[in-house]
Amino acid sequence: MVALPVLQSRPSPATPPRSVRLSLTDRCDLACVYCRPDRRDGYLEDRLEIDAWKTMASGLVRAGVRRVRLTGGEPLLHPAVVEVVGFLGTLGLDDLALTTNATRLERHARALREAGLRRVNVSLDTLDPARFRRMTRGGKLDVVLSGVDAALAAGFDEIKLNAVVLRGENDAELEDIVRWSWERGIVPRFLEVMHIGEGAKLKDRVVRASEMRARLAHLLANGDAVAEADRGPAKYLFARHEADGPGRRKVGFITGTSDTYCKGCDRLRVAADGTLRPCLATNDGLSAGQIARGGDASAIAAAVDDAWRNKPDGDVWKGCTEPDAASVSMRGIGG
Ligand code: SAM
């Protein structure tokens, strides 16, 4: 086990990590302009095999994890993604979700649902094919839309759309994205560009959530945006005119830049090589790949405790606005 440099050694936070993001693979078939510089920016050499992932998952549950999200990289590029979901489905979790760019969702949606996946987040920044191609450096919008249709047909408990808002690119599209999502029973969410990786080069293109909200004011109810219990940092506003029953139509905002949300963060990340990473905004982590390969879930649980001790103190740590964040690869850490 190799412990990478730590941020601030301190006693384990009172609560164990309850939520984990597993970066099944750091491979991705897109190169979004705020995420990575191009498609040839290098990949991890030492990725976990399927049995090691199973040990990892069992150990995480022993350590107190109750909610798992598969991400990446692009998780649907992993050849065993359905098998991993099926295994996770046997662990009695409170939530099992996946974040995807949806390029392969059409072929996998039904099998994932049948394997026990409950919720899907689709990352989709624009409904304009040319803009989509530009923002993803070559992606095809029609393929993604077919993936969304397949997810709708598969009957997941919930589908959310995540759109990163980039000034001068898709910031005039917010209303179109909201209406398109609501028509399909999808929950749209808008993300500020975070100063992570390539995002750190786009500081002048950030649209703050307050501005997004102002642009959508005619669609949204007044009042404070509210977080959902155990569902991460997004805060939601409901529709001003509720057409389909109370609470169904809402819009989420994720303020990774204007209002960091580190206090109370209960999230751990596991990179594709088995590194346990207690914070999105730093490269610090504890290498647990060899432990996972050894097959001992209780040793993973102990490693999780060790890694969790290095969780930055959310009272002082300002997440993605810390200078360290610029050197983090979202794709590598499991964004
Ligand atoms: N490939 C999957 C996908 O596209 O959803 C999962 C991995 S991707 C890194 C996860 C999320 O991180 C996506 O919604 C993406 O838009 C978001 N993301 C990446 N870099 C970001 C940045 N600098 N600021 C805000 N969000 C970012």
Boltz pocket constraint, residues with backbone or C-beta under 6 A from the ligand:
constraints:
  - pocket:
      binder: B
      contacts: [[A, 28], [A, 32], [A, 34], [A, 35], [A, 71], [A, 72], [A, 73], [A, 74], [A, 75], [A, 99], [A, 100], [A, 101], [A, 121], [A, 122], [A, 123], [A, 162], [A, 164], [A, 191], [A, 192], [A, 193], [A, 194], [A, 195], [A, 196], [A, 197], [A, 198], [A, 199], [A, 200], [A, 256], [A, 330], [A, 331], [A, 334], [A, 335]]
      max_distance: 6.0
